[in-house]
Amino acid sequence: MLVPPADYAPHEADALRSRLAREPRIAVLLRSTICPYGAAFRQAFFEVSAAQGVAATDLLVEERDHAQWDAWGMRISPTVLLFEEGREGARLEGRPLLGLTRQRYARWLSSTASPARAR
């Protein structure tokens, strides 16, 4: 499976961190450069995020670069992080040999509605 490009390549993590500091609420899909589950989930991630009114982006993480995985606290690919006001507020990890599904992500994202949005 060809891995689709991401909004941010592995060497652009600092640019992503800068964006996270500016966005009030944004979901970030972290996926390995060789993970077929992250690649397959990418389109659903952006569609669900848009449908729920949440800004979204993704970052490719080099499969064998342990420092990159550690920097994001990744244990598995794919992983979704939800940032609010520049801070990680929630995390959804894929499951081994399954990744993430559209339905699981949609339920999780709707359950993490910020207090200001829930009013």
Secondary structure as GFF3:
##gff-version 3
##sequence-region A 1 119
A	DSSP	three_ten_helix	10	12	.	.	.	ID=ss1
A	DSSP	alpha_helix	13	22	.	.	.	ID=ss2
A	DSSP	beta_strand	25	32	.	.	.	ID=ss3
A	DSSP	alpha_helix	36	51	.	.	.	ID=ss4
A	DSSP	beta_strand	55	61	.	.	.	ID=ss5
A	DSSP	alpha_helix	66	72	.	.	.	ID=ss6
A	DSSP	beta_strand	79	84	.	.	.	ID=ss7
A	DSSP	beta_strand	87	93	.	.	.	ID=ss8
A	DSSP	alpha_helix	102	111	.	.	.	ID=ss9
A	DSSP	alpha_helix	115	118	.	.	.	ID=ss10
###
